[in-house]
Amino acid sequence: MPRLVLAGALAFGVLTSSVMAGPLVDRPLVIAHRGASQYLPEHTMEAYRLAVAMGADFIEPDLFITQDGVLVARHDRSLNATTNIVSVAATNPALFAKGTGSGASRQYNIDNLTYDDILLVSARSRGTTGYAVPPNAYYTGSESFVVPRFTDVLDYLFDLWRETGRVVGVYPEVKTISGQAAYNRSIADAMLAALADPRYEGLFDGSRNNVFLQSFDLSIIQHLAERTSLPLVFLTGICPTAAQLAQIAEVAQGIGVSVANVNEACVDRVHQAGLLIHVYTLSNANPGLHETVYALGVDGIFSNAPDTAKRFRDALYPEPVSEPASLALFGLALIGFAGLRRRLAT
């Protein structure tokens, strides 16, 4: 067994009796992918609030930065698929002029727009498989939804904590544009600055085990590793080799793997490297897949349907009655791993 995993197991008792048999954490995490995006338009405050009401451990905002430096929660660089910007721009010459391309291919990219521009439009569901299709119990299709800023998300989680004592985690992803390294780094830097804002009274400083930072771009993970001790997750479509995982473990505490490419061997290999594994993306398009993936021993699942993810998680991993909460145990493990890495590096 690798030194880091073995030491973590001995020091904190977080592992099961064999790393091959279960997750590194006491209970896998329910991560609300883009909020409760199965039921409401993705990356809206309404979708995040619904996810929290459904019992999600973490909510996941994807981040881009506007032309005037505002972090916004969107998955796509273009607003075309998830807002009504095309119809709004058709009657707004100034907004129309900020689009690129022509005809049906004209795109309205976040990096070309100010946040005031974005406030002119309403968010909507992309309506593809696994995402909200109106009408449903939460979404008629006629509502107007604001595209939120990252600070709106953090304000909500802070207010929730202050008012109820409940800590719900935030799992932001630094989105990137190919060939624009400086822009990509600006997202990462603005994200760290927002999390460290004194008005949040240290809620997002890592001491409550309620923050993960993620990216598909390893250079961004490396950039973050040089600037923060918050846990980092490298996203990848495939399951890396043992050699690749060893390199990832130098800068990250976990990886995110596509559900299409996760199996028992993958989970075992990731755990042997001392890394957490979170799997993306599940939905009610195949509810039973949640159970299958949890049973592999993963450490968390990104799901568009956090209620479904929680139901299967709780059935397989009942919450202990008189033991420390899983997030506390998880935090101890991360502290142990990080400390060992620092000592081994010196």
C-alpha positions in Angstrom: 0.0 0.0 0.0 1.4 3.5 -0.9 2.9 5.4 2.1 0.3 8.2 1.9 -2.7 6.0 1.9 -1.4 3.7 4.6 -0.4 6.6 6.8 -3.8 8.2 6.4 -5.5 5.0 7.3 -3.4 4.4 10.4 -3.6 8.0 11.6 -7.3 8.7 11.0 -9.2 5.5 10.6 -10.9 6.8 7.5 -10.3 3.9 5.2 -12.4 0.8 5.2 -10.6 -2.5 6.0 -9.2 -2.6 2.5 -8.9 0.3 0.0 -10.1 -2.1 -2.6 -13.4 -2.5 -0.9 -14.8 1.0 -0.4 -14.3 4.8 -0.5 -11.5 6.6 1.3 -14.2 8.6 3.1 -16.7 7.3 5.6 -19.6 8.2 3.4 -19.4 9.3 -0.3 -20.4 12.8 -1.1 -23.5 13.9 -3.0 -22.4 16.7 -5.3 -25.2 18.6 -7.0 -24.0 19.0 -10.6 -24.8 22.6 -11.7 -27.3 22.5 -8.8 -30.5 20.4 -9.1 -30.2 20.7 -12.9 -32.5 17.7 -13.4 -35.4 19.9 -12.3 -34.5 23.5 -12.8 -32.2 25.5 -15.2 -28.6 24.7 -14.4 -26.4 27.2 -12.5 -29.3 29.3 -11.2 -29.8 30.2 -7.5 -33.1 28.4 -7.7 -31.3 25.2 -8.8 -28.7 25.5 -6.0 -31.3 26.1 -3.3 -33.3 23.1 -4.5 -30.2 21.0 -4.4 -29.5 22.1 -0.8 -33.2 21.3 0.1 -32.7 17.9 -1.4 -29.8 17.2 0.9 -26.7 17.7 -1.3 -23.4 17.9 0.5 -21.9 20.2 -2.2 -23.2 22.4 -4.9 -21.1 22.9 -8.1 -20.8 26.2 -9.9 -18.8 26.3 -13.1 -17.0 29.6 -13.5 -16.2 32.0 -16.4 -15.3 35.7 -16.0 -16.9 38.5 -17.8 -15.3 41.3 -19.8 -15.5 43.5 -16.7 -14.1 40.9 -14.3 -17.2 39.4 -12.8 -17.2 35.7 -12.1 -20.4 34.1 -13.3 -21.8 30.6 -12.9 -22.1 29.1 -16.4 -20.9 25.8 -17.9 -20.6 27.1 -21.5 -18.5 30.0 -22.8 -21.4 30.9 -25.0 -24.8 31.9 -23.4 -26.7 30.7 -26.4 -27.7 27.2 -25.1 -28.6 28.2 -21.5 -30.2 31.7 -21.9 -32.5 33.6 -24.1 -29.8 35.9 -25.3 -30.4 35.3 -29.0 -33.9 36.6 -28.8 -32.9 39.5 -26.5 -30.0 40.5 -28.8 -32.3 40.5 -31.8 -34.0 43.7 -30.5 -30.9 45.2 -28.7 -28.3 46.4 -31.3 -25.6 47.1 -28.7 -25.9 43.5 -27.4 -26.1 42.1 -30.9 -22.9 43.8 -31.8 -21.0 41.8 -29.1 -21.9 38.5 -30.7 -19.4 36.7 -33.0 -20.1 34.9 -36.2 -23.3 35.4 -38.3 -26.7 33.9 -38.8 -27.6 30.9 -36.8 -24.0 30.4 -35.8 -23.8 33.8 -34.0 -22.5 33.2 -30.5 -22.6 35.4 -27.4 -19.5 34.6 -25.3 -19.2 35.5 -21.6 -15.7 37.0 -22.1 -17.1 39.5 -24.6 -19.9 40.6 -22.3 -20.2 42.7 -19.2 -22.3 41.5 -16.3 -24.8 44.3 -17.0 -25.2 42.7 -20.5 -25.8 39.3 -18.9 -28.4 40.8 -16.5 -30.5 41.6 -19.6 -31.1 37.9 -20.3 -32.9 35.0 -18.5 -31.3 31.7 -17.8 -33.1 28.6 -19.1 -32.5 24.8 -19.3 -30.6 23.4 -22.2 -33.3 20.7 -22.2 -31.0 17.8 -23.2 -31.0 14.4 -21.6 -30.6 14.6 -17.9 -31.5 18.3 -17.7 -34.7 20.0 -16.7 -37.5 19.7 -19.2 -40.6 21.8 -18.4 -43.2 21.4 -17.3 -42.2 19.5 -14.1 -42.9 19.9 -10.5 -40.4 22.7 -10.1 -40.3 24.4 -13.5 -43.0 25.5 -15.9 -40.7 27.0 -18.5 -42.2 30.5 -18.2 -40.1 31.6 -15.2 -37.3 34.2 -15.5 -33.9 33.2 -13.9 -30.9 35.4 -13.3 -27.4 34.2 -14.2 -25.7 34.4 -10.8 -22.3 35.7 -9.9 -20.0 33.4 -7.9 -20.4 35.8 -5.0 -24.2 35.2 -5.1 -23.5 31.5 -4.5 -21.1 32.2 -1.7 -23.4 34.7 -0.1 -26.2 32.1 -0.1 -24.0 29.4 1.5 -22.7 31.9 4.1 -26.2 33.1 5.0 -27.4 29.5 5.3 -24.5 28.7 7.7 -25.1 31.8 9.8 -28.9 31.3 10.0 -29.1 27.6 10.4 -25.6 26.3 11.3 -25.7 24.0 8.3 -22.5 23.9 6.2 -23.0 23.0 2.6 -19.9 22.7 0.5 -19.0 24.6 -2.7 -17.2 22.8 -5.5 -16.3 25.5 -8.2 -14.8 24.5 -11.5 -12.4 26.8 -13.3 -13.6 26.7 -16.9 -11.0 27.4 -19.6 -10.7 28.7 -23.1 -8.1 27.0 -25.3 -5.1 29.2 -26.1 -6.1 31.8 -23.5 -3.9 30.9 -20.5 -3.9 34.4 -19.0 -7.7 34.5 -19.1 -7.9 31.0 -17.5 -5.6 32.0 -14.7 -7.6 35.1 -14.1 -10.7 32.9 -13.3 -8.6 30.9 -10.9 -7.2 33.9 -9.1 -10.6 35.7 -8.9 -12.1 32.5 -7.5 -9.5 32.3 -4.7 -10.0 36.0 -3.9 -13.7 35.5 -3.6 -13.4 32.5 -1.3 -11.0 34.4 0.9 -13.1 37.5 1.2 -13.2 38.5 4.9 -17.0 39.0 4.8 -17.4 35.2 4.8 -15.6 35.0 8.2 -13.4 32.1 7.1 -16.2 29.8 6.0 -14.4 28.9 2.8 -10.9 28.7 4.2 -10.9 24.8 4.2 -11.2 24.4 8.0 -14.7 23.1 7.6 -13.9 20.7 4.8 -16.5 22.4 2.6 -14.5 23.4 -0.5 -13.1 21.6 -3.5 -11.6 23.3 -6.5 -11.6 21.6 -9.8 -10.5 21.9 -13.4 -9.9 19.8 -16.6 -6.7 21.9 -17.1 -3.8 20.4 -15.2 -1.9 23.7 -15.6 -4.7 25.4 -13.7 -4.5 22.7 -11.0 -0.8 23.4 -10.8 -1.4 27.2 -10.7 -3.9 26.7 -7.8 -1.6 24.3 -5.9 1.0 27.1 -5.7 -1.5 29.5 -4.2 -3.8 27.6 -1.9 -4.0 24.7 0.5 -7.6 24.0 -0.4 -8.2 20.5 -1.9 -7.8 20.2 -5.6 -9.5 17.8 -8.1 -8.2 17.2 -11.6 -11.0 16.3 -14.0 -10.4 13.8 -16.7 -12.6 11.8 -19.1 -10.6 8.6 -18.8 -9.2 6.8 -15.8 -5.4 7.7 -15.6 -2.7 5.1 -15.5 -0.8 4.5 -12.2 2.1 6.6 -13.5 -0.2 9.5 -14.4 -2.0 9.3 -11.1 1.4 9.5 -9.3 2.0 12.8 -11.2 -1.5 14.1 -10.4 -1.0 13.3 -6.7 1.9 15.8 -6.6 -0.6 18.7 -7.0 -4.1 17.4 -6.3 -6.0 15.4 -3.7 -8.5 13.8 -6.0 -9.6 13.2 -9.6 -13.0 13.4 -11.3 -13.6 10.7 -13.8 -16.4 10.3 -16.4 -19.0 7.7 -15.4 -18.5 6.1 -18.9 -14.9 5.2 -17.9 -15.1 4.2 -14.3 -15.0 0.6 -13.0 -13.6 -1.2 -10.0 -10.1 -1.4 -11.3 -10.1 2.4 -11.9 -11.4 3.1 -8.4 -8.8 0.7 -6.9 -6.0 2.3 -8.9 -7.0 5.9 -7.9 -7.2 4.9 -4.2 -3.8 3.2 -4.3 -2.4 6.5 -5.5 -3.8 8.1 -2.3 -6.4 10.1 -4.3 -10.1 10.6 -3.9 -12.3 9.7 -6.9 -15.5 11.6 -7.7 -17.5 10.5 -10.7 -19.5 12.6 -13.2 -22.2 13.0 -14.4 -25.3 11.0 -13.3 -29.0 11.9 -13.7 -32.5 10.4 -13.6 -31.9 9.3 -17.2 -30.6 6.2 -15.4 -31.4 6.4 -11.7 -30.1 2.9 -10.8 -26.6 3.8 -12.1 -26.2 5.8 -8.9 -26.3 2.6 -6.9 -23.9 0.9 -9.3 -21.3 3.6 -9.1 -21.6 4.0 -5.3 -21.0 0.3 -5.0 -17.7 0.6 -6.7 -16.4 2.4 -3.7 -16.1 5.9 -5.1 -15.8 8.9 -2.8 -18.5 11.0 -4.4 -20.9 11.4 -7.3 -21.8 14.5 -9.4 -25.5 14.2 -10.1 -28.1 16.4 -11.7 -30.6 14.8 -9.4 -29.2 15.2 -5.8 -32.3 13.7 -4.3 -31.7 10.5 -6.3 -28.0 10.5 -5.4 -28.7 11.0 -1.7 -31.4 8.2 -1.7 -29.0 5.6 -3.1 -26.0 6.9 -1.0 -28.0 6.7 2.2 -29.2 3.2 1.4 -25.7 1.9 0.9 -23.9 4.1 3.5 -26.3 4.8 6.4 -25.4 7.9 8.4 -23.6 6.8 11.7 -25.6 7.7 14.7 -22.8 8.3 17.2 -19.8 8.7 15.0 -18.2 11.9 13.6 -19.7 13.2 10.4 -18.2 12.0 7.2 -17.0 15.5 6.2 -15.1 15.8 9.5 -13.4 12.5 8.9 -12.7 13.4 5.3 -11.1 16.7 6.4 -8.8 14.9 8.8 -7.7 12.6 6.0 -6.9 15.5 3.7 -5.0 17.3 6.5 -3.0 14.0 7.0 -2.3 13.6 3.4 -1.3 17.2 2.9 0.9 17.1 5.9 2.7 14.0 4.9 3.2 15.3 1.4 4.8 18.5 2.8 7.1 16.4 5.0 8.0 14.1 2.2 8.8 17.1 0.0 11.2 18.6 2.5 
